[in-house]
């Protein structure tokens, strides 16, 4: 989070977090010894505790240590915390660059495993923010999945039967691939591409 809580607060305000959500703040080891960093965290913690009924959890990173070890520690902590949640949203707008990089790499590992991860970055002038559907960017290319997703994208009213007919595959195969696309968060139950699906189509299926 760094020395200023404003980006984190903007993230939480637009995220509409509820008591069912878990919040993890990633900080450099020993951040409480820095007056500005401790004050920023204290302000954020007070606001979140008032909204959630509990303070956010904290993970401290030894940025001067082994990068691989710290990525693994972040990955383990986020994995433990994210059980039972369908989507992970991460704000990368504040804090030290090394922490942003280590956190992004840990979340990329999660996304490669099929977890839906959304990254958000605020513009420095506070005019807006960008959202990056990480899962749709990093999932490996799969020819069958790509063909099914592209076919659905091109149809007005897609259905399992239509996809099977268009691709010349069995109804069972089409149904299996569609269920897989849904489980990966690339497709909704009503066969509409999600933002992750759009990213996968544009960046992986080109």
C-alpha positions as CSV (number, residue, x, y, z in Angstrom):
1,X,0.0,0.0,0.0
2,X,2.9,2.4,0.6
3,X,2.6,5.8,2.3
4,X,-0.8,6.7,1.0
5,X,-4.1,4.9,1.5
6,X,-6.1,6.8,-1.2
7,X,-5.6,4.3,-4.0
8,X,-6.6,1.4,-1.7
9,X,-9.7,3.3,-0.6
10,X,-10.7,4.1,-4.1
11,X,-10.3,0.4,-4.9
12,X,-12.5,-0.7,-2.0
13,X,-15.1,1.9,-2.7
14,X,-15.6,0.8,-6.3
15,X,-15.4,-2.9,-5.3
16,X,-18.5,-2.8,-3.1
17,X,-16.9,-5.2,-0.6
18,X,-19.0,-7.0,1.9
19,X,-18.6,-8.9,5.1
20,X,-18.3,-12.1,3.1
21,X,-15.1,-10.8,1.4
22,X,-11.6,-11.3,2.7
23,X,-9.1,-8.5,2.5
24,X,-5.3,-8.9,2.4
25,X,-2.9,-6.0,2.5
26,X,0.6,-6.8,1.3
27,X,3.3,-4.6,2.9
28,X,7.1,-4.6,3.2
29,X,8.5,-6.3,6.3
30,X,8.7,-4.0,9.2
31,X,6.4,-1.4,7.7
32,X,5.0,-0.5,11.1
33,X,8.3,1.0,12.1
34,X,7.8,3.7,9.4
35,X,5.6,6.4,10.7
36,X,4.0,7.3,7.3
37,X,3.4,3.7,6.3
38,X,2.0,2.8,9.7
39,X,-0.4,5.8,9.6
40,X,-1.6,5.0,6.1
41,X,-2.3,1.4,7.1
42,X,-4.0,2.5,10.4
43,X,-6.3,4.8,8.5
44,X,-7.3,2.1,6.0
45,X,-7.6,-0.6,8.7
46,X,-10.0,1.6,10.7
47,X,-12.3,2.3,7.7
48,X,-12.4,-1.4,6.7
49,X,-13.0,-2.6,10.2
50,X,-15.9,-0.3,10.5
51,X,-17.3,-1.6,7.2
52,X,-16.4,-5.3,7.5
53,X,-16.6,-5.7,11.2
54,X,-12.9,-6.9,11.3
55,X,-9.6,-5.4,10.2
56,X,-7.8,-6.5,7.0
57,X,-5.3,-9.3,7.2
58,X,-1.6,-8.4,6.5
59,X,1.2,-10.2,4.8
60,X,4.7,-8.8,5.2
61,X,7.2,-9.4,2.4
62,X,11.0,-9.5,2.9
63,X,11.7,-7.7,-0.4
64,X,15.5,-7.9,0.2
65,X,15.3,-11.7,0.5
66,X,14.8,-14.4,-2.1
67,X,12.3,-13.3,-4.8
68,X,11.2,-16.9,-5.5
69,X,10.7,-17.6,-1.8
70,X,8.6,-14.4,-1.3
71,X,6.5,-15.2,-4.4
72,X,5.8,-18.6,-3.0
73,X,4.9,-17.1,0.4
74,X,2.5,-14.6,-1.2
75,X,1.0,-17.4,-3.3
76,X,0.4,-19.6,-0.3
77,X,-1.2,-16.8,1.7
78,X,-3.5,-15.8,-1.1
79,X,-4.4,-19.4,-1.9
80,X,-5.4,-20.0,1.7
81,X,-7.4,-16.8,1.9
82,X,-9.2,-17.3,-1.4
83,X,-10.7,-20.7,-0.7
84,X,-14.5,-20.4,-1.1
85,X,-14.2,-17.2,-3.3
86,X,-14.8,-17.4,-7.0
87,X,-12.8,-14.3,-8.0
88,X,-9.6,-12.5,-6.7
89,X,-9.4,-8.8,-7.2
90,X,-6.1,-7.1,-6.7
91,X,-5.2,-3.4,-6.6
92,X,-1.6,-2.8,-7.7
93,X,-1.7,1.0,-7.4
94,X,0.3,1.7,-4.4
95,X,3.5,0.5,-2.6
96,X,6.9,-0.5,-3.6
97,X,7.6,-1.6,-7.2
98,X,9.2,-4.8,-6.0
99,X,6.1,-5.8,-4.0
100,X,3.9,-5.0,-7.0
101,X,6.0,-7.3,-9.2
102,X,6.2,-10.1,-6.7
103,X,2.5,-10.0,-6.1
104,X,1.7,-9.9,-9.8
105,X,3.9,-13.0,-10.4
106,X,2.2,-14.9,-7.5
107,X,-1.3,-14.0,-8.9
108,X,-0.2,-15.1,-12.4
109,X,0.7,-18.5,-11.0
110,X,-2.8,-18.7,-9.5
111,X,-4.4,-17.6,-12.8
112,X,-2.5,-20.3,-14.7
113,X,-4.1,-22.8,-12.3
114,X,-7.6,-21.6,-13.4
115,X,-8.4,-19.1,-10.6
116,X,-10.1,-16.0,-11.9
117,X,-7.9,-13.0,-11.1
118,X,-8.7,-9.4,-11.9
119,X,-5.9,-6.8,-11.6
120,X,-6.7,-3.1,-11.2
121,X,-4.4,-0.2,-11.5
122,X,-5.4,3.4,-10.9
123,X,-4.1,6.2,-13.1
124,X,-1.7,8.5,-11.2
125,X,-3.9,11.6,-11.9
126,X,-6.9,9.8,-10.3
127,X,-8.9,10.2,-13.6
128,X,-9.8,6.5,-13.7
129,X,-8.4,3.0,-13.6
130,X,-7.6,0.0,-15.8
131,X,-8.9,-3.5,-15.1
132,X,-6.9,-6.4,-16.4
133,X,-8.6,-9.9,-16.5
134,X,-5.4,-11.8,-15.8
135,X,-6.8,-15.3,-16.2
136,X,-7.8,-14.5,-19.8
137,X,-4.3,-13.2,-20.6
138,X,-2.2,-16.0,-19.1
139,X,-4.1,-19.2,-19.8
140,X,-2.3,-21.3,-22.3
141,X,-3.6,-21.7,-25.9
142,X,-5.8,-24.7,-26.5
143,X,-7.0,-25.2,-30.0
144,X,-10.3,-26.9,-29.2
145,X,-11.2,-24.3,-26.5
146,X,-10.2,-21.5,-28.9
147,X,-12.3,-22.9,-31.7
148,X,-15.4,-23.3,-29.4
149,X,-15.0,-19.8,-27.9
150,X,-14.5,-18.1,-31.2
151,X,-17.5,-20.0,-32.6
152,X,-19.7,-18.9,-29.7
153,X,-18.5,-15.3,-30.1
154,X,-19.5,-15.3,-33.8
155,X,-23.0,-16.6,-33.1
156,X,-26.1,-14.5,-32.4
157,X,-27.8,-17.2,-30.2
158,X,-25.2,-19.9,-29.5
159,X,-26.2,-23.3,-28.2
160,X,-24.4,-26.6,-27.6
161,X,-26.1,-28.1,-30.7
162,X,-25.1,-25.2,-32.9
163,X,-21.5,-25.2,-31.7
164,X,-21.3,-29.0,-32.3
165,X,-22.7,-28.6,-35.8
166,X,-20.6,-25.7,-36.8
167,X,-17.3,-27.3,-35.6
168,X,-18.3,-30.9,-36.8
169,X,-17.8,-32.4,-33.3
170,X,-20.1,-34.5,-31.2
171,X,-22.7,-32.9,-28.9
172,X,-20.9,-34.5,-25.9
173,X,-17.6,-32.9,-26.9
174,X,-19.1,-29.5,-27.5
175,X,-20.9,-29.7,-24.1
176,X,-17.6,-30.8,-22.3
177,X,-15.6,-27.9,-23.8
178,X,-18.3,-25.4,-23.0
179,X,-18.5,-26.5,-19.4
180,X,-14.7,-26.2,-19.3
181,X,-14.8,-22.6,-20.6
182,X,-17.4,-21.8,-18.0
183,X,-15.3,-23.4,-15.2
184,X,-12.3,-21.3,-16.3
185,X,-14.4,-18.1,-16.1
186,X,-14.2,-17.4,-19.9
187,X,-17.9,-18.0,-20.5
188,X,-21.1,-17.5,-18.5
189,X,-23.9,-20.1,-18.1
190,X,-25.9,-18.4,-20.8
191,X,-22.9,-18.7,-23.2
192,X,-21.8,-15.1,-23.1
193,X,-18.1,-14.3,-23.1
194,X,-16.8,-12.8,-19.8
195,X,-14.2,-10.1,-19.7
196,X,-11.7,-13.0,-19.2
197,X,-13.1,-14.7,-22.3
198,X,-12.8,-11.5,-24.3
199,X,-9.2,-11.2,-23.3
200,X,-8.5,-14.8,-24.1
201,X,-10.1,-14.4,-27.5
202,X,-8.1,-11.3,-28.3
203,X,-4.7,-12.2,-26.9
204,X,-4.5,-16.0,-27.0
205,X,-6.9,-17.1,-29.8
206,X,-5.6,-14.5,-32.4
